[in-house]
Amino acid sequence: MTPRLLVVTDRTQATRPLPEVVADAVAAGARAVLLRDKDLPVAARRSLARELRAVLDPVGGLLVWGGTAGAPDGLPVHLSAADPFPAVRPPLVGRSCHSADEVAQAAAEDCDWATLSPYAPTASKPGYGPALGPAGLAALVRGAPPVLVLGGVQPGDVADCLAAGAHGIAVMGAAMRDPAVVAGYCAALAAASPP
């Protein structure tokens, strides 16, 4: 099942150890976490994944591995735009997208979701072109896998994102700096979603 809210890790922006930040995000309502932090050695990432699963498993949460290198068997993965599709398909696969061509690739691969960014100007997604905003987002979601909008999305933007055709939201920097903001994203998703 494609999450409506995906918290993306970045320990360089986290104010405390990553397992603590993720635990607070889960307490605020997060149920899906993408372990990004690809600069860590595989053994360290796997250890961190075990710690994050210990936080997510009790709430039926989903842990997603960033990339395929060292991915534990059976764990969903999220590919960068340039990553090759795995020879053996994991249970769930997402892909980062920033253009119509990348969205088309994710659709052709039958990805379970695509993150699409940047929605608004943000320091976390430099170099990916102009911000999409609602109009740019609407133009790219047609024919795409379920889209999670990423990059500068605030809780007040959620309704516009969903109205433009997004399935949900992905958040990194804001949640890493203050995981309590996750509650605002959850509330905005609930308010903007049909009953």
Residue pairs with C-beta under 8 A, 6 or more apart in sequence:
2 92
2 112
2 113
2 145
2 146
2 148
2 167
2 168
3 31
3 32
3 62
3 113
3 148
3 168
4 167
4 168
4 169
4 189
4 193
5 29
5 30
5 31
5 32
5 168
5 169
5 170
5 171
5 182
5 185
5 186
5 189
6 32
6 33
6 34
6 64
6 94
6 113
6 115
6 148
6 168
6 169
6 170
6 171
7 22
7 25
7 30
7 32
7 33
7 34
7 170
7 171
7 172
7 175
7 179
7 182
8 33
8 34
8 36
8 150
8 170
8 171
8 172
8 175
9 18
9 21
9 22
9 33
9 34
9 35
9 36
9 37
9 52
9 172
9 176
10 36
10 37
10 124
10 172
10 173
10 176
11 17
11 18
11 37
11 176
13 124
13 172
13 173
13 176
13 177
14 21
14 176
14 177
15 21
15 176
15 177
15 178
18 37
18 48
18 51
18 52
19 48
19 51
19 52
19 54
19 55
21 175
21 176
21 179
22 30
22 33
22 52
22 55
22 56
22 179
23 55
24 179
24 180
25 33
25 175
25 179
25 182
26 33
26 55
26 56
26 59
26 61
27 179
28 179
28 180
28 181
28 182
28 183
28 186
29 182
29 183
29 185
29 186
30 61
30 175
30 179
30 182
30 186
31 56
31 59
31 60
31 61
31 62
32 61
32 62
32 63
32 64
33 52
33 56
33 61
33 62
33 63
33 64
34 64
34 66
34 78
34 94
34 170
35 45
35 48
35 49
35 52
35 63
35 64
35 65
35 66
36 66
36 78
36 172
37 45
37 48
37 66
38 45
38 66
38 67
38 69
40 48
42 69
42 70
45 65
45 70
46 70
46 72
49 63
49 65
49 72
49 75
52 63
53 63
55 61
56 62
56 63
62 76
62 92
63 75
63 76
64 75
64 76
64 77
64 78
64 92
64 94
65 71
65 72
65 75
65 76
65 77
65 78
66 77
66 78
67 77
67 78
67 79
67 80
67 83
68 77
68 79
68 83
68 84
68 86
68 90
71 77
71 90
74 90
74 91
75 90
75 91
76 90
76 91
76 92
76 93
76 94
76 112
77 86
77 90
77 92
77 93
77 94
78 93
78 94
78 95
78 96
78 115
79 85
79 93
79 94
79 95
79 96
79 111
80 95
80 96
81 95
81 96
81 97
81 98
81 102
81 105
83 95
85 93
85 109
86 93
92 112
92 113
93 109
93 111
93 112
94 111
94 112
94 113
94 114
94 115
94 148
95 102
95 105
95 106
95 109
95 111
95 113
95 114
95 115
95 145
96 102
96 114
96 115
96 117
96 150
97 103
97 105
97 106
97 114
97 115
97 116
97 117
97 140
97 144
98 116
98 117
98 118
98 128
98 129
99 129
99 140
100 139
100 140
102 114
103 114
103 116
103 140
103 141
103 143
103 144
103 147
104 143
106 114
106 144
106 145
107 114
107 143
107 144
107 145
110 145
111 145
112 145
112 146
113 145
113 146
113 147
113 148
113 167
114 144
114 145
114 146
114 147
114 148
115 147
115 148
115 149
115 150
115 170
116 132
116 137
116 140
116 141
116 144
116 147
116 148
116 149
116 150
116 166
117 125
117 128
117 132
117 149
117 150
117 151
117 170
118 125
118 128
118 129
118 131
118 132
118 150
118 151
118 152
119 131
119 132
119 133
119 137
119 149
119 150
119 151
119 152
119 153
119 157
119 161
120 131
120 133
120 151
120 152
120 153
120 154
120 157
121 131
121 152
122 151
122 152
122 173
123 173
124 151
124 152
124 172
124 173
125 150
125 151
125 152
128 151
130 136
131 151
131 152
132 140
132 149
134 160
134 161
134 163
134 164
135 164
137 147
137 149
137 161
137 164
137 165
137 166
138 164
138 165
140 147
141 147
141 164
141 165
141 166
142 165
146 167
146 168
147 165
147 166
147 167
147 168
148 166
148 167
148 168
148 169
148 170
149 161
149 166
149 168
149 169
149 170
150 169
150 170
150 171
150 172
153 161
153 169
153 170
153 171
154 174
155 181
155 184
155 185
155 187
155 188
156 188
158 169
158 185
158 188
158 189
158 192
159 188
159 191
159 192
161 169
162 168
162 189
162 192
162 193
163 192
168 189
169 185
169 189
171 181
171 182
171 185
174 181
175 181
175 182
